[in-house]
Amino acid sequence: MVDLVSYALISVTCFCFGLIVSFQMAHIAYCRKLTILVRRSISTKTIAPVLVEYEEGRKK
């Protein structure tokens, strides 16, 4: 039977890996969204897409 210390260490390790993975997923999603906004801003030669996204984010 696994003792309490080993179980606690496994739990903490799994929790830390979960935090790292979730942070990476959020970072990738944010970078993709930012890349789309930058491409749209470059193609329209204005910052209007960024401002629209900012306004939509404030309403939520």
C-alpha positions as CSV (number, residue, x, y, z in Angstrom):
1,M,0.0,0.0,0.0
2,V,1.3,3.5,-0.9
3,D,2.1,5.5,2.2
4,L,0.7,9.0,2.7
5,V,3.9,10.9,1.8
6,S,4.2,9.2,-1.6
7,Y,0.6,9.9,-2.3
8,A,1.0,13.5,-1.4
9,L,4.1,13.9,-3.6
10,I,2.3,12.3,-6.5
11,S,-0.7,14.6,-6.0
12,V,1.5,17.8,-5.8
13,T,3.4,16.7,-9.0
14,C,0.2,16.1,-10.9
15,F,-1.2,19.4,-9.8
16,C,2.0,21.3,-10.9
17,F,1.9,19.6,-14.3
18,G,-1.7,20.5,-14.7
19,L,-0.9,24.1,-13.9
20,I,1.9,24.2,-16.4
21,V,-0.2,22.6,-19.2
22,S,-3.1,24.9,-18.6
23,F,-0.8,27.9,-18.6
24,Q,0.7,26.8,-21.9
25,M,-2.7,26.2,-23.5
26,A,-3.9,29.7,-22.5
27,H,-0.7,31.2,-23.7
28,I,-1.0,29.5,-27.1
29,A,-4.6,30.6,-27.5
30,Y,-3.7,34.2,-26.6
31,C,-0.8,34.2,-29.1
32,R,-3.0,32.9,-31.9
33,K,-5.7,35.5,-31.2
34,L,-3.0,38.2,-31.1
35,T,-1.5,37.0,-34.3
36,I,-4.9,37.1,-36.0
37,L,-5.4,40.7,-34.8
38,V,-2.0,41.8,-36.0
39,R,-2.5,40.3,-39.4
40,R,-5.9,41.9,-39.7
41,S,-4.4,45.3,-38.6
42,I,-1.6,45.0,-41.1
43,S,-4.0,44.1,-44.0
44,T,-6.3,47.0,-43.2
45,K,-3.5,49.4,-42.2
46,T,-5.4,50.6,-39.2
47,I,-5.7,49.6,-35.6
48,A,-9.5,49.3,-35.8
49,P,-9.6,45.5,-35.3
50,V,-7.6,45.9,-32.1
51,L,-10.0,48.6,-30.8
52,V,-13.0,46.6,-31.7
53,E,-11.7,43.6,-29.8
54,Y,-10.8,45.8,-26.9
55,E,-14.4,47.2,-26.7
56,E,-15.9,43.7,-26.9
57,G,-13.6,42.5,-24.1
58,R,-14.7,45.4,-21.9
59,K,-18.4,44.6,-22.4
60,K,-18.0,41.0,-21.1
